[in-house]
Amino acid sequence: MEVKIGVQHISREIVLESNQSPEDVESALSAALDKGTVLSLADERGRRILIPADRIAYVEIGAGQERKVGFGA
C-alpha cells in the first residue's frame, strides 16, 4: 500500500510503499501524535522511515498501484 506523508516546511512529500496494513499505519500515527514521539514506518524493502510527529502536516494512506511497463501502458 502507498503512504504519502507531508512534512511541515518541506515542499516535497515522502512517498513509500509499505507492507503494513492501513490500520497499523493509522495506529502508529495516532500513537506518535499522542506521545509526541517519532512516526516509524517500514517500507517494502525493509528500510525504516522516522519522522518527528510534531512536523507531520498530513498523511495519506491509499492502496498501491501496479506499475505498468512498456509502450502498452
C-alpha angles and dihedrals in degrees: 000000000000122000123190119193124190115206123202116256092010118105097206124066125225112245123189139165111228135187090210118107120251089248091055092050092047093049092048089051093048092049093049092049094046094048097036092234131121128296108237119195133167123219124216091267092057097255117141121229116201121191126174106246094224090060097053113113098178143339123213116196115194144153118276120248128224109246114231119218129198138022094304092067 
